[in-house]
């Protein structure tokens, strides 16, 4: 019985070695692994709202927050004036509203969102468009959305701040270099 067990054990080791050699010559295994990991990292950046280095994205503009909360134009005007320290009485006089009109705008308006709106995820199209693919020599993560570059790099002309979600950080570079070394040795799984 013992000799058979040793033979089976040696065959299992041989099978692992053969698979490692196959993986060593199949570069698409490596590029597929790297591209999937890069896609996962971009998804984490959207979830945590940080750039590749872990710095938080710049917050949303007041106008964007108001639009997402479903406030009417009159409600936004009242909210802006309240932020500037004016009383409801002063606002009603400025806007020509009846007594109690400024505060009643919020009671009659849409219900506000209970959670903080997510940055770059109004409808979720950009985040959902991030896809990974690979070739024999490349690991690629990208999007087909035309406005992605404007958000990733920013646009001072259009007053859109830079909120990087694409790119490699130092930790990823080290991890992928380690994977390449392991792949060359036939140890990457």
Secondary structure, 3 states (H helix, E strand, C coil): CHHHHHHHHHHHHHHHHHHHHHHHHCHHHHHHHHHHHHHHHHHHHHHHCECCCCCECCCCCHHHHHHHHCCCHHHHHHHHHHHCCCCHHHHHHHHCCCCCHHHHHHHHCCCCCCCCCCCCCCCCHHHHHCEEEECCCCEEEECCCCCHHHHHHCECCCCECCCCCCCCCHHHHHHHHHHHHHHHHCCCC
